[in-house]
Amino acid sequence: MATQAQHGTRALGKNRAALRGELSNKLHWPRTLIEKKQRALSSEHFQYKTKIARSGVLHFFLVDCSGSMRAANQLALAQGALRHLHQRAYQQRADIALISYAGEQAITRIYPTAARPFNTLHINAWLPALQAGGGTPFARGVTAADALIAQRKYRKPEQQCWLWLLSDGRSNEMPERPAHADVLMVIDCEQQRIALNRCKKIADYWQADYQTLNDLII
């Protein structure tokens, strides 16, 4: 029987494979030679061409709008990150969805739909609506996001679903890894002088990829 650590390793491997794209069995020789450098060629240097999923990608944004996100302009910075991520999704002709959580509830702001230019009313309407305040129902937000992703998977089983968590991590809750997301990204929005680094703990527990806001924009 597989241990929890083994399950976590498999999840991280799946996550990173999805980040690279669906691998084909055709070698990409230029990238392989770059990876090899001056060393003797071995299988660990092999780089493969990628295939684009026919049903595309859904980028699902889960945004922490609790009271702690007011500190150090964190929510405004998260909104800037959302603009950046949305622009990337639009350039990829991907789909997007968004849930915010605060107080005692999780609110679906955007149901899965095609990413559109930011100069449309549809997009400009939801960013100002993200206001920080209240408690941090982290588990409720994760549950709501995972349920909506599950619905999407039922309708488009071939579509790859990325779940992006944007948060300062300041919650005592540690929900289980969302089961239906293909790729998990934790974007650390914490800017306070005394950092708690809880987003890193969430990423480690979920076996997700971890980035700071600076990592994301650069």
QUINOR-V267278 format. One record per residue. N is the residue number from 1. SS is DSSP state (alpha for helix, beta for strand, coil for the rest). OMEGA is omega in whole degrees, 0 to 359 (999 if undefined). Layout:
n: <N N>
ss: <SS SS>
omega: <OMEGA OMEGA>
//
This chain:
n: <1 2 3 4 5 6 7 8 9 10 11 12 13 14 15 16 17 18 19 20 21 22 23 24 25 26 27 28 29 30 31 32 33 34 35 36 37 38 39 40 41 42 43 44 45 46 47 48 49 50 51 52 53 54 55 56 57 58 59 60 61 62 63 64 65 66 67 68 69 70 71 72 73 74 75 76 77 78 79 80 81 82 83 84 85 86 87 88 89 90 91 92 93 94 95 96 97 98 99 100 101 102 103 104 105 106 107 108 109 110 111 112 113 114 115 116 117 118 119 120 121 122 123 124 125 126 127 128 129 130 131 132 133 134 135 136 137 138 139 140 141 142 143 144 145 146 147 148 149 150 151 152 153 154 155 156 157 158 159 160 161 162 163 164 165 166 167 168 169 170 171 172 173 174 175 176 177 178 179 180 181 182 183 184 185 186 187 188 189 190 191 192 193 194 195 196 197 198 199 200 201 202 203 204 205 206 207 208 209 210 211 212 213 214 215 216 217 218>
ss: <coil coil coil alpha alpha alpha alpha alpha alpha alpha alpha alpha alpha alpha alpha alpha alpha alpha alpha alpha coil beta beta beta beta beta beta coil alpha alpha alpha alpha alpha alpha alpha alpha coil coil coil coil coil coil alpha alpha alpha coil coil beta beta beta beta coil coil coil coil coil beta beta beta beta beta beta beta beta coil coil alpha alpha alpha alpha alpha alpha alpha alpha alpha alpha alpha alpha alpha alpha alpha alpha alpha alpha alpha alpha alpha alpha alpha alpha alpha coil coil coil beta beta beta beta beta beta beta beta coil coil beta beta beta beta beta beta beta beta beta beta coil coil coil coil coil coil alpha alpha alpha alpha alpha alpha alpha coil coil coil coil coil coil coil coil coil coil alpha alpha alpha alpha alpha alpha alpha alpha alpha alpha alpha alpha alpha alpha alpha alpha alpha alpha coil coil coil coil beta beta beta beta beta beta beta beta coil coil coil coil coil coil coil coil coil coil coil coil coil coil coil beta beta beta beta beta beta coil coil coil coil coil coil coil coil coil alpha alpha alpha alpha alpha alpha alpha alpha alpha coil coil beta beta beta beta alpha alpha alpha alpha alpha coil>
omega: <182 178 178 179 179 177 179 179 178 180 180 177 177 180 183 176 179 177 179 185 179 186 172 178 180 180 172 189 178 179 179 180 176 179 182 184 182 183 174 183 175 184 182 180 186 175 186 175 182 176 179 179 184 183 175 187 170 175 185 183 177 192 176 178 180 184 182 180 174 185 173 175 188 182 177 177 177 178 176 178 178 176 180 181 179 179 177 179 179 180 179 187 180 174 178 171 183 171 172 178 179 180 178 186 171 185 175 181 179 172 183 182 179 175 183 178 183 180 176 180 182 184 182 183 190 180 179 181 180 181 183 176 176 184 185 179 186 182 180 178 180 179 180 180 182 178 180 176 178 177 180 179 179 182 181 186 181 182 179 184 176 175 179 174 176 189 169 176 187 178 176 181 176 182 179 178 178 191 190 179 178 181 179 179 176 180 184 181 185 180 182 182 176 184 176 176 181 178 178 178 177 180 179 182 180 189 181 173 186 175 169 176 179 177 185 185 179 999>
//
